[in-house]
Amino acid sequence: MARVLEQSEEKKDYNDAVGFKDIIQFPGSLMTFNIAHGYLEALLRGFRSGFLSESDYRKLSQADDLEQFKLVFQETDFQDVLTAADIQQLTSEVIVDRVW
């Protein structure tokens, strides 16, 4: 028993020396909620918010020509993709090249 307590104390001393902090978490506490992986979750939520929604897909599929497609596409997070000055004529190949 004494050996187990000694190993536990050595582990704690090592973690303190390396800079790890023991975080006492209480179930449901907002003070420590997502403290370990909060940045990663926020980053992924940001990427997910940039996805096209179902209504965006519906509007894009109902576009009659490429100019109307471009106008609908500019209302999304991808507005800068098709607004570059080096596009002389908008074709389906240009859209595929820019989007992929």
All heavy atoms as an XYZ file, in Angstrom:
813
protein
N       0.826     -1.193      0.000
C       0.000      0.000      0.000
C       0.873      1.261      0.000
O       0.580      2.210     -0.688
C      -0.931     -0.034      1.214
C      -1.867      1.122      1.278
S      -3.102      0.930      0.000
C      -4.163      2.232      0.393
N       1.935      1.206      0.790
C       2.834      2.350      0.870
C       3.517      2.586     -0.475
O       3.762      3.729     -0.869
C       3.862      2.140      1.979
N       3.806      1.494     -1.178
C       4.466      1.597     -2.495
C       3.538      2.274     -3.500
O       3.975      3.088     -4.303
C       4.838      0.187     -2.965
C       5.466      0.138     -4.318
C       6.899      0.607     -4.252
N       7.480      0.459     -5.558
C       8.292      1.341     -6.098
N       8.652      2.400     -5.423
N       8.777      1.155     -7.284
N       2.254      1.969     -3.471
C       1.273      2.578     -4.371
C       1.143      4.068     -4.091
O       1.116      4.887     -5.008
C      -0.096      1.862     -4.224
C      -1.166      2.587     -5.004
C       0.007      0.424     -4.659
N       1.089      4.437     -2.821
C       1.009      5.858     -2.472
C       2.272      6.597     -2.896
O       2.219      7.737     -3.353
C       0.785      6.014     -0.966
C      -0.593      5.615     -0.456
C      -0.628      5.687      1.058
C      -1.656      6.499     -1.062
N       3.419      5.944     -2.776
C       4.682      6.564     -3.178
C       4.715      6.783     -4.693
O       5.135      7.838     -5.168
C       5.832      5.662     -2.741
C       7.195      6.258     -2.992
C       8.303      5.331     -2.496
O       8.178      4.778     -1.403
O       9.277      5.183     -3.267
N       4.257      5.795     -5.460
C       4.220      5.944     -6.917
C       3.242      7.041     -7.320
O       3.504      7.818     -8.236
C       3.819      4.624     -7.569
C       4.892      3.576     -7.537
C       4.423      2.256     -8.130
O       3.239      2.042     -8.331
N       5.375      1.375     -8.401
N       2.126      7.109     -6.648
C       1.143      8.134     -6.940
C       1.717      9.525     -6.657
O       1.516     10.466     -7.420
C      -0.120      7.897     -6.109
O      -1.024      8.940     -6.309
N       2.434      9.645     -5.560
C       3.054     10.923     -5.202
C       4.144     11.292     -6.214
O       4.288     12.453     -6.592
C       3.631     10.823     -3.789
C       3.924     12.145     -3.145
C       2.690     13.004     -2.940
O       1.617     12.462     -2.625
O       2.811     14.227     -3.117
N       4.915     10.314     -6.686
C       5.943     10.568     -7.695
C       5.315     11.035     -8.999
O       5.838     11.936     -9.657
C       6.767      9.299     -7.926
C       7.708      8.950     -6.814
C       8.413      7.623     -7.049
O       8.257      7.043     -8.153
O       9.114      7.162     -6.134
N       4.207     10.415     -9.385
C       3.498     10.832    -10.597
C       3.012     12.266    -10.487
O       3.138     13.057    -11.412
C       2.293      9.913    -10.823
C       2.384      9.042    -12.006
C       1.067      8.336    -12.212
C       1.324      6.942    -12.660
N       0.124      6.203    -12.945
N       2.471     12.598     -9.339
C       1.965     13.958     -9.119
C       3.106     14.963     -9.179
O       2.978     16.023     -9.801
C       1.249     14.034     -7.781
C       0.572     15.358     -7.531
C      -0.210     15.308     -6.234
C      -1.003     16.544     -5.976
N      -0.336     17.774     -5.987
N       4.228     14.643     -8.550
C       5.385     15.535     -8.590
C       5.897     15.702    -10.018
O       6.254     16.802    -10.432
C       6.507     15.000     -7.687
C       6.159     15.088     -6.206
O       5.247     15.885     -5.865
O       6.779     14.344     -5.413
N       5.928     14.617    -10.778
C       6.377     14.689    -12.172
C       5.449     15.580    -12.990
O       5.892     16.446    -13.742
C       6.447     13.290    -12.784
C       6.703     13.319    -14.270
C       7.975     13.582    -14.766
C       5.676     13.108    -15.178
C       8.211     13.636    -16.127
C       5.901     13.153    -16.542
C       7.171     13.417    -17.014
O       7.394     13.473    -18.364
N       4.141     15.380    -12.849
C       3.178     16.183    -13.605
C       3.253     17.657    -13.235
O       3.142     18.530    -14.087
C       1.756     15.661    -13.382
C       1.510     14.351    -14.077
O       2.212     13.995    -15.008
N       0.522     13.618    -13.608
N       3.462     17.942    -11.972
C       3.617     19.334    -11.552
C       4.882     19.943    -12.131
O       4.901     21.105    -12.540
C       3.642     19.434    -10.027
C       2.275     19.180     -9.413
O       1.264     19.259    -10.155
O       2.217     18.911     -8.193
N       5.968     19.159    -12.187
C       7.233     19.664    -12.716
C       7.149     19.917    -14.215
O       7.730     20.860    -14.732
C       8.357     18.680    -12.410
N       6.434     19.062    -14.926
C       6.317     19.211    -16.371
C       5.354     20.347    -16.723
O       5.449     20.942    -17.781
C       5.868     17.871    -17.000
C       5.614     18.013    -18.482
C       6.909     16.814    -16.769
N       4.463     20.659    -15.846
C       3.555     21.762    -16.104
C       2.114     21.347    -16.254
O       1.258     22.160    -16.538
N       1.836     20.065    -16.090
C       0.450     19.615    -16.149
C      -0.247     20.021    -14.870
O       0.306     19.922    -13.784
C       0.368     18.097    -16.314
C       0.978     17.594    -17.577
C       1.985     16.656    -17.542
C       0.549     18.058    -18.802
C       2.553     16.181    -18.705
C       1.107     17.592    -19.971
C       2.111     16.654    -19.921
N      -1.428     20.469    -15.000
C      -2.219     20.840    -13.825
C      -3.338     19.836    -13.662
O      -3.993     19.459    -14.630
C      -2.819     22.241    -13.983
C      -1.796     23.310    -14.185
C      -1.089     23.596    -12.906
C      -0.119     24.740    -13.123
N       0.899     24.831    -12.188
N      -3.532     19.417    -12.454
C      -4.686     18.570    -12.169
C      -5.915     19.461    -12.123
O      -5.959     20.436    -11.373
C      -4.529     17.854    -10.829
C      -3.503     16.733    -10.893
O      -3.248     16.260    -12.010
O      -2.988     16.351     -9.842
N      -6.858     19.145    -12.964
C      -8.086     19.921    -13.014
C      -9.164     19.122    -12.311
O      -9.500     18.019    -12.727
C      -8.501     20.221    -14.470
C      -7.412     21.008    -15.160
C      -9.818     20.954    -14.507
C      -7.633     21.151    -16.646
N      -9.664     19.680    -11.259
C     -10.739     19.017    -10.544
C     -12.028     19.370    -11.256
O     -12.408     20.541    -11.338
C     -10.792     19.472     -9.077
C      -9.469     19.138     -8.396
C     -11.962     18.834     -8.363
C      -9.332     19.714     -7.012
N     -12.661     18.371    -11.814
C     -13.878     18.603    -12.568
C     -15.068     18.108    -11.781
O     -15.086     16.981    -11.301
C     -13.823     17.898    -13.915
C     -12.777     18.466    -14.821
C     -12.859     17.869    -16.208
O     -13.698     17.041    -16.477
N     -11.998     18.297    -17.081
N     -16.011     18.970    -11.657
C     -17.267     18.600    -11.038
C     -18.268     18.380    -12.156
O     -18.330     19.180    -13.096
C     -17.748     19.707    -10.099
C     -16.780     19.992     -8.996
C     -15.967     21.106     -9.031
C     -16.670     19.121     -7.926
C     -15.067     21.364     -8.020
C     -15.769     19.376     -6.908
C     -14.968     20.495     -6.951
N     -19.032     17.326    -12.108
C     -20.002     17.053    -13.170
C     -20.952     18.237    -13.368
O     -21.549     18.729    -12.417
C     -20.756     15.820    -12.674
C     -19.857     15.197    -11.673
C     -19.061     16.300    -11.073
N     -21.035     18.714    -14.595
C     -21.949     19.801    -14.918
C     -21.409     21.182    -14.636
O     -22.103     22.163    -14.784
N     -20.149     21.290    -14.232
C     -19.585     22.592    -13.915
C     -19.231     23.340    -15.196
O     -18.532     22.825    -16.056
C     -18.334     22.415    -13.059
O     -17.693     23.660    -12.881
N     -19.700     24.547    -15.322
C     -19.380     25.352    -16.500
C     -17.985     25.956    -16.417
O     -17.433     26.410    -17.407
C     -20.413     26.461    -16.678
C     -21.803     25.995    -17.079
C     -22.742     27.186    -17.173
C     -21.774     25.252    -18.389
N     -17.411     25.950    -15.225
C     -16.082     26.522    -15.052
C     -15.017     25.686    -15.768
O     -14.036     26.222    -16.271
C     -15.756     26.619    -13.569
C     -14.533     27.449    -13.296
S     -14.406     27.867    -11.578
C     -13.553     26.447    -10.940
N     -15.226     24.391    -15.847
C     -14.235     23.534    -16.484
C     -14.779     22.849    -17.725
O     -14.142     21.951    -18.256
C     -13.767     22.455    -15.501
O     -14.906     21.697    -15.077
C     -13.069     23.060    -14.312
N     -15.937     23.271    -18.210
C     -16.537     22.634    -19.380
C     -15.656     22.835    -20.595
O     -15.262     23.953    -20.913
C     -17.925     23.201    -19.645
C     -18.539     22.713    -20.924
C     -19.025     21.425    -21.023
C     -18.602     23.529    -22.037
C     -19.578     20.959    -22.188
C     -19.155     23.074    -23.207
C     -19.642     21.780    -23.284
N     -15.306     21.755    -21.262
C     -14.565     21.766    -22.520
C     -13.223     22.477    -22.401
O     -12.761     23.097    -23.346
C     -15.420     22.397    -23.618
C     -15.120     21.796    -24.957
O     -14.346     20.867    -25.065
N     -15.725     22.322    -25.978
N     -12.599     22.386    -21.256
C     -11.340     23.090    -21.044
C     -10.191     22.429    -21.805
O      -9.244     23.084    -22.205
C     -11.038     23.199    -19.540
C     -10.006     24.270    -19.281
C     -10.584     21.879    -18.967
C      -9.899     24.656    -17.838
N     -10.289     21.133    -22.028
C      -9.194     20.417    -22.676
C      -9.243     20.530    -24.198
O      -8.213     20.610    -24.848
C      -9.219     18.950    -22.261
N     -10.438     20.548    -24.789
C     -10.539     20.513    -26.245
C     -11.417     21.637    -26.797
O     -11.990     21.497    -27.868
C     -11.113     19.165    -26.690
C     -10.340     17.994    -26.149
N      -9.084     17.679    -26.586
C     -10.638     17.097    -25.187
C      -8.647     16.626    -25.932
N      -9.564     16.255    -25.062
N     -11.513     22.733    -26.114
C     -12.384     23.830    -26.525
C     -11.944     24.493    -27.818
O     -12.770     24.828    -28.662
N     -10.646     24.705    -27.982
C     -10.149     25.361    -29.197
C     -10.450     24.518    -30.426
O     -10.919     25.030    -31.443
C      -8.646     25.612    -29.085
C      -8.054     26.185    -30.337
C      -8.270     27.513    -30.686
C      -7.301     25.399    -31.195
C      -7.750     28.040    -31.845
C      -6.767     25.915    -32.352
C      -6.994     27.231    -32.673
O      -6.481     27.748    -33.819
N     -10.196     23.221    -30.328
C     -10.441     22.327    -31.451
C     -11.922     22.288    -31.810
O     -12.286     22.336    -32.984
C      -9.939     20.925    -31.121
C     -10.099     19.879    -32.207
C      -9.306     20.276    -33.438
C      -9.645     18.529    -31.707
N     -12.774     22.233    -30.804
C     -14.211     22.213    -31.069
C     -14.665     23.510    -31.723
O     -15.462     23.501    -32.659
C     -14.993     21.982    -29.782
C     -16.469     21.878    -30.025
C     -17.270     21.628    -28.772
O     -16.695     21.264    -27.745
O     -18.489     21.809    -28.852
N     -14.149     24.634    -31.265
C     -14.515     25.922    -31.860
C     -14.045     26.007    -33.307
O     -14.762     26.517    -34.175
C     -13.915     27.060    -31.044
N     -12.868     25.487    -33.574
C     -12.346     25.487    -34.929
C     -13.218     24.645    -35.856
O     -13.573     25.065    -36.960
C     -10.911     24.961    -34.911
C     -10.081     25.113    -36.168
C      -9.866     26.579    -36.471
C      -8.743     24.429    -35.973
N     -13.598     23.461    -35.402
C     -14.452     22.590    -36.205
C     -15.838     23.178    -36.394
O     -16.428     23.061    -37.470
C     -14.547     21.206    -35.570
C     -13.259     20.392    -35.629
C     -13.416     19.095    -34.865
C     -12.846     20.126    -37.054
N     -16.381     23.838    -35.383
C     -17.685     24.487    -35.534
C     -17.605     25.612    -36.567
O     -18.538     25.847    -37.314
C     -18.175     25.029    -34.202
C     -18.708     23.972    -33.282
C     -19.165     24.593    -31.971
N     -19.526     23.596    -31.021
C     -20.764     23.254    -30.746
N     -21.751     23.858    -31.358
N     -21.014     22.325    -29.852
N     -16.475     26.299    -36.598
C     -16.294     27.346    -37.595
C     -16.264     26.795    -39.006
O     -16.849     27.357    -39.925
N     -15.567     25.673    -39.184
C     -15.543     25.040    -40.504
C     -16.927     24.545    -40.891
O     -17.339     24.663    -42.033
C     -14.560     23.871    -40.532
C     -13.124     24.285    -40.580
C     -12.184     23.613    -39.824
C     -12.705     25.330    -41.376
C     -10.855     23.973    -39.865
C     -11.378     25.707    -41.426
C     -10.459     25.026    -40.666
N     -17.640     23.982    -39.927
C     -18.966     23.437    -40.213
C     -19.944     24.550    -40.588
O     -20.831     24.355    -41.408
C     -19.485     22.663    -39.005
C     -20.744     21.888    -39.327
C     -21.229     21.106    -38.158
N     -21.811     22.029    -37.213
C     -22.168     21.716    -35.995
N     -21.974     20.512    -35.551
N     -22.703     22.598    -35.204
N     -19.775     25.729    -40.032
C     -20.692     26.819    -40.367
C     -20.495     27.297    -41.802
O     -21.359     27.968    -42.353
C     -20.508     27.988    -39.402
O     -19.270     28.622    -39.629
N     -19.362     26.950    -42.421
C     -19.106     27.342    -43.792
C     -19.685     26.404    -44.829
O     -19.593     26.667    -46.025
N     -20.285     25.298    -44.403
C     -20.905     24.366    -45.347
C     -22.146     25.004    -45.957
O     -22.806     25.837    -45.341
C     -21.309     23.064    -44.667
C     -20.151     22.225    -44.211
C     -20.334     21.298    -43.218
C     -18.904     22.345    -44.764
C     -19.283     20.507    -42.784
C     -17.850     21.569    -44.341
C     -18.044     20.652    -43.354
N     -22.465     24.578    -47.158
C     -23.689     25.058    -47.791
C     -24.899     24.400    -47.131
O     -24.889     23.206    -46.858
C     -23.675     24.732    -49.287
C     -22.612     25.449    -50.115
C     -22.658     24.960    -51.544
C     -22.790     26.949    -50.056
N     -25.912     25.186    -46.917
C     -27.125     24.646    -46.302
C     -28.018     24.019    -47.371
O     -27.755     24.125    -48.580
C     -27.877     25.747    -45.566
O     -28.362     26.697    -46.490
N     -29.061     23.388    -46.929
C     -29.992     22.751    -47.856
C     -30.667     23.781    -48.755
O     -30.844     23.551    -49.955
C     -31.045     21.968    -47.072
C     -31.967     21.141    -47.937
C     -32.949     20.325    -47.110
O     -32.643     20.024    -45.949
O     -34.003     19.992    -47.654
N     -30.991     24.935    -48.192
C     -31.619     25.978    -49.010
C     -30.638     26.542    -50.041
O     -31.031     26.880    -51.155
C     -32.173     27.089    -48.122
O     -31.132     27.738    -47.432
N     -29.350     26.628    -49.681
C     -28.342     27.079    -50.644
C     -28.234     26.104    -51.814
O     -28.156     26.514    -52.973
C     -26.972     27.221    -49.976
C     -26.909     28.360    -48.994
O     -27.682     29.322    -49.147
O     -26.088     28.284    -48.054
N     -28.202     24.804    -51.505
C     -28.162     23.797    -52.570
C     -29.402     23.887    -53.461
O     -29.306     23.772    -54.678
C     -28.076     22.391    -51.982
C     -26.687     21.985    -51.569
C     -26.402     21.691    -50.255
C     -25.668     21.881    -52.507
C     -25.130     21.319    -49.867
C     -24.393     21.503    -52.131
C     -24.134     21.222    -50.812
O     -22.873     20.846    -50.440
N     -30.549     24.102    -52.843
C     -31.792     24.200    -53.616
C     -31.744     25.406    -54.563
O     -32.099     25.309    -55.730
C     -32.991     24.310    -52.674
C     -34.311     24.129    -53.373
C     -35.511     24.131    -52.424
N     -35.368     23.171    -51.342
C     -35.257     23.497    -50.043
N     -35.268     24.765    -49.680
N     -35.156     22.570    -49.124
N     -31.270     26.540    -54.039
C     -31.168     27.740    -54.883
C     -30.170     27.531    -56.024
O     -30.418     27.955    -57.156
C     -30.731     28.936    -54.047
C     -31.780     29.453    -53.106
C     -31.205     30.594    -52.287
C     -32.104     31.019    -51.170
N     -31.484     32.056    -50.333
N     -29.037     26.889    -55.708
C     -28.033     26.650    -56.752
C     -28.549     25.695    -57.824
O     -28.261     25.864    -59.008
C     -26.749     26.095    -56.136
C     -25.908     27.083    -55.338
C     -24.802     26.362    -54.594
C     -25.332     28.156    -56.233
N     -29.306     24.696    -57.418
C     -29.823     23.740    -58.408
C     -30.942     24.340    -59.248
O     -31.203     23.878    -60.356
C     -30.314     22.472    -57.712
O     -31.429     22.761    -56.901
N     -31.592     25.396    -58.777
C     -32.659     26.026    -59.534
C     -32.174     27.172    -60.406
O     -32.968     27.783    -61.131
C     -33.742     26.540    -58.582
C     -34.497     25.432    -57.889
C     -35.463     25.955    -56.847
O     -35.477     27.138    -56.539
N     -36.270     25.060    -56.307
N     -30.884     27.467    -60.394
C     -30.341     28.538    -61.231
C     -30.446     28.140    -62.700
O     -30.128     27.013    -63.077
C     -28.889     28.804    -60.852
N     -30.904     29.085    -63.526
C     -31.122     28.805    -64.945
C     -29.848     28.910    -65.775
O     -29.659     28.163    -66.730
C     -32.176     29.762    -65.517
C     -33.548     29.521    -64.913
O     -33.832     28.367    -64.519
O     -34.330     30.488    -64.822
N     -28.986     29.857    -65.443
C     -27.750     30.022    -66.204
C     -26.592     30.255    -65.236
O     -26.773     30.312    -64.023
C     -27.875     31.164    -67.217
C     -28.225     32.490    -66.554
O     -28.449     32.500    -65.340
O     -28.255     33.511    -67.257
N     -25.392     30.374    -65.787
C     -24.198     30.478    -64.945
C     -24.111     31.808    -64.206
O     -23.581     31.871    -63.099
C     -22.946     30.256    -65.792
C     -22.771     28.834    -66.328
C     -21.526     28.744    -67.197
C     -22.689     27.842    -65.195
N     -24.640     32.873    -64.787
C     -24.629     34.173    -64.104
C     -25.534     34.154    -62.875
O     -25.188     34.701    -61.832
C     -25.045     35.296    -65.071
C     -23.997     35.620    -66.107
C     -22.677     36.066    -65.489
O     -22.686     36.781    -64.468
O     -21.628     35.689    -66.032
N     -26.684     33.509    -63.004
C     -27.574     33.378    -61.859
C     -26.935     32.462    -60.802
O     -27.042     32.720    -59.606
C     -28.922     32.825    -62.301
C     -29.968     32.861    -61.224
C     -31.318     32.383    -61.728
O     -31.449     31.934    -62.866
N     -32.310     32.485    -60.880
N     -26.249     31.423    -61.249
C     -25.514     30.548    -60.336
C     -24.468     31.352    -59.573
O     -24.305     31.188    -58.361
C     -24.851     29.418    -61.128
C     -24.071     28.450    -60.290
C     -24.698     27.351    -59.725
C     -22.716     28.643    -60.057
C     -23.982     26.454    -58.940
C     -21.993     27.760    -59.278
C     -22.640     26.663    -58.724
N     -23.758     32.223    -60.276
C     -22.730     33.044    -59.647
C     -23.338     33.976    -58.602
O     -22.788     34.146    -57.514
C     -21.989     33.852    -60.711
C     -20.882     34.719    -60.176
C     -20.193     35.471    -61.283
C     -19.148     36.417    -60.766
N     -18.519     37.184    -61.838
N     -24.480     34.555    -58.899
C     -25.136     35.449    -57.945
C     -25.567     34.699    -56.682
O     -25.402     35.200    -55.570
C     -26.343     36.126    -58.598
C     -26.031     37.154    -59.677
C     -27.316     37.638    -60.332
C     -25.269     38.319    -59.078
N     -26.123     33.509    -56.854
C     -26.538     32.709    -55.699
C     -25.309     32.257    -54.910
O     -25.308     32.270    -53.676
C     -27.386     31.495    -56.147
C     -27.666     30.567    -54.987
C     -28.677     31.957    -56.782
N     -24.252     31.884    -55.604
C     -23.028     31.410    -54.968
C     -22.364     32.512    -54.155
O     -21.728     32.257    -53.134
C     -22.076     30.879    -56.043
C     -21.039     29.923    -55.524
C     -21.404     28.678    -55.050
C     -19.701     30.258    -55.530
C     -20.454     27.784    -54.579
C     -18.749     29.378    -55.062
C     -19.124     28.143    -54.592
N     -22.516     33.765    -54.582
C     -21.919     34.888    -53.870
C     -22.636     35.195    -52.561
O     -22.113     35.919    -51.727
C     -21.904     36.126    -54.755
C     -20.871     36.048    -55.843
C     -20.907     37.257    -56.757
O     -21.843     38.035    -56.719
N     -19.887     37.390    -57.576
N     -23.819     34.654    -52.347
C     -24.538     34.856    -51.091
C     -24.067     33.897    -50.006
O     -24.491     33.997    -48.866
C     -26.038     34.671    -51.315
C     -26.652     35.712    -52.223
C     -28.097     35.419    -52.555
O     -28.628     34.399    -52.080
O     -28.694     36.208    -53.289
N     -23.185     32.970    -50.332
C     -22.675     31.990    -49.367
C     -21.308     32.431    -48.850
O     -20.825     33.516    -49.185
C     -22.556     30.601    -50.021
O     -21.554     30.659    -51.038
C     -23.878     30.163    -50.622
N     -20.666     31.574    -48.047
C     -19.321     31.868    -47.532
C     -18.257     31.798    -48.615
O     -17.127     32.204    -48.400
C     -18.950     30.883    -46.426
C     -19.726     31.144    -45.151
O     -20.338     32.222    -45.051
O     -19.719     30.269    -44.278
N     -18.611     31.295    -49.794
C     -17.662     31.128    -50.890
C     -17.726     32.283    -51.875
O     -17.421     32.119    -53.053
C     -17.945     29.811    -51.618
C     -17.883     28.616    -50.715
C     -19.028     28.061    -50.193
C     -16.669     28.072    -50.364
C     -18.973     26.970    -49.350
C     -16.593     26.985    -49.524
C     -17.747     26.433    -49.020
N     -18.091     33.455    -51.414
C     -18.310     34.584    -52.308
C     -17.053     35.026    -53.058
O     -17.137     35.539    -54.169
C     -18.885     35.753    -51.529
C     -18.013     36.213    -50.392
C     -18.740     37.187    -49.504
O     -19.874     37.535    -49.766
N     -18.088     37.617    -48.455
N     -15.879     34.823    -52.497
C     -14.645     35.265    -53.145
C     -14.141     34.299    -54.209
O     -13.228     34.627    -54.956
C     -13.546     35.461    -52.100
C     -13.901     36.552    -51.111
O     -14.671     37.458    -51.489
O     -13.409     36.496    -49.972
N     -14.718     33.114    -54.306
C     -14.214     32.101    -55.233
C     -14.442     32.513    -56.684
O     -13.561     32.374    -57.524
C     -14.877     30.740    -54.943
C     -14.496     29.712    -55.986
C     -14.500     30.251    -53.566
N     -15.603     33.025    -56.988
C     -15.929     33.362    -58.376
C     -15.876     34.847    -58.678
O     -16.287     35.270    -59.750
C     -17.324     32.830    -58.720
C     -17.487     31.314    -58.652
C     -18.913     30.925    -58.967
C     -16.539     30.633    -59.610
N     -15.365     35.657    -57.788
C     -15.318     37.094    -58.039
C     -13.935     37.594    -58.419
O     -13.695     38.787    -58.429
C     -15.806     37.872    -56.810
O     -14.988     37.525    -55.698
C     -17.248     37.578    -56.507
N     -13.025     36.703    -58.726
C     -11.666     37.112    -59.087
C     -11.672     37.860    -60.420
O     -12.506     37.626    -61.293
C     -10.756     35.893    -59.174
N     -10.724     38.758    -60.561
C     -10.662     39.599    -61.759
C     -10.132     38.851    -62.982
O     -10.304     39.311    -64.100
C      -9.774     40.806    -61.486
N      -9.503     37.696    -62.788
C      -8.902     36.983    -63.921
C      -9.896     36.085    -64.661
O      -9.507     35.366    -65.569
C      -7.696     36.178    -63.458
C      -8.053     35.135    -62.414
O      -9.139     35.237    -61.819
O      -7.226     34.232    -62.192
N     -11.160     36.136    -64.322
C     -12.177     35.355    -65.032
C     -12.750     36.223    -66.153
O     -13.447     37.192    -65.909
C     -13.311     34.909    -64.080
C     -12.771     34.031    -62.978
C     -14.390     34.186    -64.863
C     -13.817     33.634    -61.950
N     -12.401     35.878    -67.398
C     -12.929     36.636    -68.524
C     -14.343     36.192    -68.862
O     -15.225     36.998    -69.080
C     -12.039     36.479    -69.776
C     -10.754     37.255    -69.733
C      -9.685     36.578    -68.895
O      -9.735     35.382    -68.641
N      -8.717     37.355    -68.457
N     -14.542     34.895    -68.954
C     -15.848     34.355    -69.291
C     -16.156     33.225    -68.321
O     -15.354     32.320    -68.118
C     -15.872     33.840    -70.722
C     -17.232     33.328    -71.131
C     -17.238     32.851    -72.577
O     -16.225     32.879    -73.252
N     -18.384     32.404    -73.026
N     -17.337     33.280    -67.721
C     -17.724     32.264    -66.751
C     -18.237     31.032    -67.473
O     -19.215     31.091    -68.207
C     -18.806     32.825    -65.817
C     -19.211     31.932    -64.663
C     -18.026     31.726    -63.727
C     -20.357     32.540    -63.908
N     -17.532     29.927    -67.292
C     -17.950     28.659    -67.883
C     -18.026     27.618    -66.775
O     -17.556     27.846    -65.662
C     -16.949     28.180    -68.952
O     -15.686     27.963    -68.329
C     -16.819     29.188    -70.086
N     -18.602     26.479    -67.097
C     -18.706     25.418    -66.094
C     -17.324     24.894    -65.716
O     -17.103     24.496    -64.564
C     -19.597     24.287    -66.598
O     -19.082     23.752    -67.806
N     -16.368     24.921    -66.633
C     -15.001     24.478    -66.330
C     -14.342     25.421    -65.323
O     -13.617     24.961    -64.425
C     -14.150     24.387    -67.608
C     -14.522     23.256    -68.529
C     -15.700     23.596    -69.449
O     -16.000     24.799    -69.620
O     -16.314     22.649    -69.967
N     -14.587     26.713    -65.459
C     -14.022     27.682    -64.514
C     -14.597     27.440    -63.133
O     -13.862     27.460    -62.127
C     -14.316     29.136    -64.990
C     -13.951     30.136    -63.910
C     -13.578     29.427    -66.271
N     -15.883     27.193    -63.039
C     -16.525     26.933    -61.741
C     -15.944     25.689    -61.101
O     -15.600     25.675    -59.927
C     -18.058     26.834    -61.895
C     -18.625     28.187    -62.298
C     -18.693     26.351    -60.606
C     -20.083     28.178    -62.641
N     -15.809     24.620    -61.858
C     -15.266     23.371    -61.318
C     -13.827     23.567    -60.857
O     -13.427     23.113    -59.785
C     -15.358     22.232    -62.363
C     -14.575     21.026    -61.915
C     -16.799     21.874    -62.613
N     -13.015     24.291    -61.650
C     -11.618     24.527    -61.277
C     -11.519     25.363    -59.997
O     -10.673     25.102    -59.136
C     -10.869     25.244    -62.411
C     -10.604     24.328    -63.584
O     -10.647     23.096    -63.383
O     -10.353     24.853    -64.687
N     -12.366     26.372    -59.873
C     -12.307     27.256    -58.711
C     -12.828     26.602    -57.436
O     -12.323     26.822    -56.361
C     -13.117     28.537    -58.962
C     -12.530     29.444    -60.003
C     -11.160     29.908    -59.517
N     -10.512     30.692    -60.503
C     -10.295     31.989    -60.358
N     -10.653     32.615    -59.279
N      -9.677     32.659    -61.307
N     -13.871     25.804    -57.577
C     -14.485     25.202    -56.398
C     -13.665     24.035    -55.886
O     -13.520     23.843    -54.684
C     -15.939     24.779    -56.708
C     -16.535     23.996    -55.553
C     -16.781     25.985    -57.013
N     -13.111     23.218    -56.745
C     -12.325     22.081    -56.299
C     -10.989     22.565    -55.894
O     -10.258     22.165    -55.183
C     -12.183     21.023    -57.385
C     -13.467     20.276    -57.601
C     -14.289     20.399    -58.660
C     -14.073     19.316    -56.737
N     -15.372     19.587    -58.513
C     -15.262     18.901    -57.345
C     -13.741     18.781    -55.516
C     -16.104     17.980    -56.762
C     -14.585     17.851    -54.955
C     -15.749     17.453    -55.575
